[in-house]
Amino acid sequence: MLVRLQNNGHSIIGIRIRTSDARRHFPTNVKAVDLELDHLRIRCDLKDSFWLNRPQISDPRLRLWLETKALWNNLSRVLQMRKDGDSYRLEFTNRPIRVQSKPALIASQGSDED
């Protein structure tokens, strides 16, 4: 699944997962997840808000890894998060996240002002 960097306007604070992906890939009884960041493996607690349409994961170690990778490698804000055994592996990717746009309004064909 694709995830995005979460920031507070000034710095990276974690990752944001699409709500539909959170519901699909994370059982509701899970209180923490293990993340693999290159050679590092960390356990991050999931806040109650994760299940209330705010699927975010933040942790000081995750934030440091994300900031270091993004700063030194000039990488995109898109990451691939994939299940790897009993943990999730995070990797930066150049694949864009598909943005759903609002449908364009179509002007009526006829006009009342003939």
Backbone as CSV, one residue per row, in Angstrom:
resi,resn,N_x,N_y,N_z,CA_x,CA_y,CA_z,C_x,C_y,C_z
1,MET,0.846,-1.174,0.000,0.000,0.000,0.000,0.891,1.237,0.000
2,LEU,0.360,2.300,-0.568,1.094,3.556,-0.589,0.675,4.398,0.607
3,VAL,1.650,5.027,1.249,1.399,5.912,2.384,2.123,7.227,2.126
4,ARG,1.762,8.257,2.874,2.376,9.582,2.682,3.040,10.037,3.956
5,LEU,4.003,10.932,3.789,4.607,11.572,4.951,3.566,12.462,5.612
6,GLN,3.556,12.459,6.914,2.664,13.329,7.695,3.544,14.418,8.295
7,ASN,3.141,15.678,8.112,3.940,16.753,8.704,3.030,17.742,9.420
8,ASN,3.657,18.572,10.239,2.904,19.572,10.993,3.109,20.972,10.412
9,GLY,3.578,21.036,9.183,3.827,22.318,8.530,5.292,22.704,8.551
10,HIS,6.031,22.211,9.547,7.454,22.559,9.661,8.356,21.341,9.593
11,SER,7.875,20.208,10.075,8.709,19.013,10.082,7.853,17.763,9.927
12,ILE,8.514,16.701,9.549,7.855,15.415,9.375,7.567,14.841,10.759
13,ILE,6.365,14.323,10.951,6.021,13.750,12.258,5.656,12.272,12.181
14,GLY,5.510,11.732,10.970,5.173,10.320,10.848,4.628,10.009,9.469
15,ILE,3.770,8.980,9.401,3.171,8.596,8.132,1.658,8.587,8.257
16,ARG,1.013,8.812,7.142,-0.453,8.826,7.056,-0.860,7.717,6.100
17,ILE,-1.797,6.901,6.539,-2.293,5.776,5.758,-3.712,6.098,5.325
18,ARG,-4.085,5.727,4.117,-5.468,5.927,3.699,-6.390,5.125,4.606
19,THR,-7.523,5.696,4.934,-8.481,5.045,5.839,-8.878,3.672,5.326
20,SER,-9.137,3.565,4.048,-9.537,2.265,3.481,-8.417,1.236,3.618
21,ASP,-7.158,1.652,3.446,-6.029,0.733,3.620,-5.861,0.329,5.081
22,ALA,-6.076,1.266,5.984,-5.970,0.944,7.412,-6.997,-0.119,7.790
23,ARG,-8.201,0.039,7.314,-9.264,-0.937,7.620,-8.977,-2.287,6.982
24,ARG,-8.389,-2.270,5.800,-8.129,-3.505,5.062,-6.917,-4.261,5.608
25,HIS,-5.863,-3.544,6.013,-4.597,-4.195,6.340,-4.255,-4.288,7.821
26,PHE,-5.029,-3.632,8.681,-4.723,-3.646,10.108,-5.921,-4.156,10.895
27,PRO,-5.785,-5.304,11.558,-6.894,-5.795,12.386,-7.207,-4.806,13.512
28,THR,-8.469,-4.662,13.857,-8.873,-3.654,14.849,-8.360,-3.958,16.253
29,ASN,-7.941,-5.175,16.522,-7.432,-5.496,17.864,-5.942,-5.208,18.009
30,VAL,-5.292,-4.739,16.948,-3.856,-4.456,16.983,-3.616,-3.138,17.721
31,LYS,-2.714,-3.160,18.685,-2.380,-1.962,19.466,-1.041,-1.348,19.056
32,ALA,-0.226,-2.137,18.334,1.092,-1.657,17.894,1.477,-2.400,16.622
33,VAL,2.368,-1.788,15.843,2.885,-2.427,14.619,4.402,-2.362,14.640
34,ASP,5.007,-3.371,14.034,6.453,-3.394,13.861,6.761,-2.870,12.468
35,LEU,7.666,-1.911,12.405,8.086,-1.332,11.126,9.546,-1.663,10.880
36,GLU,9.859,-2.035,9.646,11.238,-2.258,9.237,11.679,-1.061,8.416
37,LEU,12.701,-0.384,8.904,13.244,0.817,8.273,14.694,0.521,7.919
38,ASP,14.934,0.115,6.691,16.250,-0.371,6.279,16.624,-1.543,7.171
39,HIS,17.684,-1.426,7.950,18.117,-2.523,8.822,17.537,-2.409,10.243
40,LEU,16.774,-1.375,10.497,16.214,-1.114,11.823,14.780,-1.622,11.904
41,ARG,14.437,-2.227,13.032,13.056,-2.668,13.264,12.569,-2.012,14.551
42,ILE,11.430,-1.300,14.448,10.885,-0.606,15.613,9.422,-0.991,15.802
43,ARG,8.948,-0.886,17.017,7.532,-1.113,17.323,6.906,0.237,17.638
44,CYS,5.796,0.526,16.948,5.089,1.788,17.136,3.684,1.519,17.644
45,ASP,3.301,2.214,18.702,1.951,2.100,19.227,0.979,2.795,18.289
46,LEU,-0.222,2.241,18.185,-1.284,2.874,17.408,-2.221,3.577,18.372
47,LYS,-2.429,4.852,18.136,-3.333,5.626,18.990,-4.773,5.241,18.679
48,ASP,-5.674,5.510,19.607,-7.089,5.235,19.384,-7.603,5.958,18.147
49,SER,-7.045,7.132,17.861,-7.487,7.903,16.693,-7.176,7.183,15.378
50,PHE,-6.259,6.201,15.413,-5.939,5.418,14.215,-7.204,4.754,13.675
51,TRP,-8.074,4.348,14.576,-9.304,3.640,14.188,-10.474,4.588,13.985
52,LEU,-10.277,5.864,14.223,-11.343,6.852,14.077,-11.067,7.775,12.897
53,ASN,-10.765,7.197,11.749,-10.511,7.942,10.509,-9.292,8.853,10.564
54,ARG,-8.321,8.561,11.433,-7.050,9.297,11.467,-5.903,8.298,11.523
55,PRO,-5.768,7.467,10.487,-4.729,6.429,10.517,-3.328,6.992,10.292
56,GLN,-2.721,7.380,11.383,-1.370,7.933,11.354,-0.488,7.119,12.299
57,ILE,0.763,7.011,11.946,1.742,6.358,12.819,2.858,7.355,13.039
58,SER,3.112,7.682,14.298,4.233,8.552,14.627,5.031,7.951,15.765
59,ASP,6.301,8.215,15.695,7.249,7.720,16.683,8.527,8.525,16.460
60,PRO,9.232,8.884,17.521,10.462,9.674,17.338,11.490,8.989,16.434
61,ARG,11.614,7.673,16.532,12.585,6.945,15.687,12.147,6.944,14.228
62,LEU,10.848,6.766,13.999,10.305,6.808,12.647,10.504,8.200,12.049
63,ARG,10.196,9.225,12.831,10.351,10.607,12.364,11.797,10.896,11.975
64,LEU,12.736,10.495,12.788,14.152,10.719,12.490,14.562,10.002,11.204
65,TRP,14.134,8.766,11.044,14.450,8.003,9.837,13.854,8.687,8.608
66,LEU,12.589,9.099,8.695,11.923,9.756,7.573,12.609,11.068,7.209
67,GLU,12.929,11.876,8.214,13.589,13.157,7.956,14.950,12.953,7.319
68,THR,15.709,11.993,7.820,17.045,11.730,7.290,16.967,11.259,5.844
69,LYS,16.087,10.320,5.572,15.938,9.799,4.216,15.471,10.891,3.253
70,ALA,14.449,11.635,3.640,13.888,12.666,2.763,14.889,13.788,2.525
71,LEU,15.626,14.177,3.552,16.578,15.285,3.434,17.776,14.912,2.574
72,TRP,18.415,13.803,2.877,19.659,13.458,2.211,19.460,12.850,0.834
73,ASN,18.323,12.252,0.601,18.115,11.590,-0.686,17.159,12.342,-1.592
74,ASN,16.633,13.469,-1.115,15.705,14.266,-1.905,14.608,13.388,-2.513
75,LEU,14.049,12.537,-1.665,13.057,11.577,-2.122,11.656,12.161,-2.072
76,SER,10.760,11.478,-2.729,9.372,11.922,-2.764,8.721,11.747,-1.390
77,ARG,7.512,12.229,-1.274,6.762,12.097,-0.030,5.897,10.841,-0.033
78,VAL,6.120,9.965,-1.004,5.337,8.746,-1.126,6.199,7.560,-0.702
79,LEU,5.622,6.703,0.119,6.320,5.510,0.575,5.474,4.284,0.273
80,GLN,6.165,3.192,0.048,5.516,1.897,-0.100,5.585,1.228,1.262
81,MET,4.463,0.744,1.752,4.409,0.023,3.024,3.861,-1.360,2.707
82,ARG,4.692,-2.369,2.911,4.211,-3.710,2.589,4.452,-4.667,3.734
83,LYS,3.527,-5.584,3.858,3.594,-6.599,4.909,4.777,-7.499,4.609
84,ASP,5.605,-7.736,5.624,6.780,-8.593,5.481,6.830,-9.486,6.714
85,GLY,6.161,-10.623,6.650,6.060,-11.491,7.816,5.128,-10.884,8.838
86,ASP,5.644,-10.640,10.042,4.818,-10.046,11.094,5.079,-8.543,11.260
87,SER,5.741,-7.941,10.268,6.015,-6.503,10.331,5.694,-5.867,8.973
88,TYR,5.886,-4.557,8.917,5.667,-3.803,7.682,6.971,-3.120,7.300
89,ARG,7.352,-3.258,6.044,8.572,-2.633,5.537,8.207,-1.320,4.859
90,LEU,8.930,-0.262,5.224,8.724,1.056,4.616,9.868,1.357,3.660
91,GLU,9.516,1.801,2.454,10.514,2.184,1.457,9.987,3.367,0.669
92,PHE,10.844,4.304,0.369,10.450,5.430,-0.475,10.283,4.946,-1.908
93,THR,9.363,5.570,-2.627,9.102,5.219,-4.011,8.854,6.486,-4.809
94,ASN,8.983,6.391,-6.090,8.694,7.529,-6.958,7.294,7.451,-7.545
95,ARG,6.552,6.413,-7.177,5.192,6.272,-7.683,4.300,7.330,-7.061
96,PRO,3.552,8.051,-7.879,2.663,9.077,-7.329,1.416,8.457,-6.706
97,ILE,0.882,9.121,-5.699,-0.388,8.707,-5.125,-1.487,9.235,-6.021
98,ARG,-2.425,8.394,-6.326,-3.543,8.791,-7.175,-4.459,9.718,-6.388
99,VAL,-4.670,10.891,-6.917,-5.527,11.876,-6.263,-6.869,11.856,-6.953
100,GLN,-7.921,11.678,-6.173,-9.253,11.700,-6.749,-9.718,13.142,-6.812
101,SER,-10.027,13.571,-8.016,-10.483,14.944,-8.172,-11.999,14.964,-8.249
102,LYS,-12.556,16.121,-7.957,-13.997,16.287,-8.063,-14.370,16.305,-9.537
103,PRO,-15.514,15.711,-9.891,-15.909,15.737,-11.302,-16.151,17.162,-11.779
104,ALA,-15.769,17.419,-12.996,-15.942,18.742,-13.576,-17.414,18.987,-13.857
105,LEU,-17.847,20.200,-13.678,-19.218,20.564,-14.005,-19.318,20.720,-15.510
106,ILE,-20.351,20.161,-16.067,-20.540,20.245,-17.503,-21.622,21.287,-17.769
107,ALA,-21.271,22.276,-18.587,-22.224,23.334,-18.934,-23.331,22.732,-19.772
108,SER,-24.526,23.238,-19.611,-25.657,22.723,-20.387,-25.456,23.056,-21.865
109,GLN,-25.950,22.170,-22.700,-25.772,22.336,-24.144,-26.625,23.476,-24.690
110,GLY,-27.857,23.585,-24.210,-28.747,24.613,-24.726,-28.674,25.875,-23.898
111,SER,-29.171,26.968,-24.453,-29.171,28.223,-23.751,-30.556,28.832,-23.850
112,ASP,-30.980,29.406,-22.747,-32.290,30.049,-22.731,-32.253,31.426,-23.369
113,GLU,-31.068,31.921,-23.688,-30.923,33.280,-24.203,-30.716,33.289,-25.713
114,ASP,-31.645,32.736,-26.482,-31.488,32.688,-27.938,-31.910,33.929,-28.593
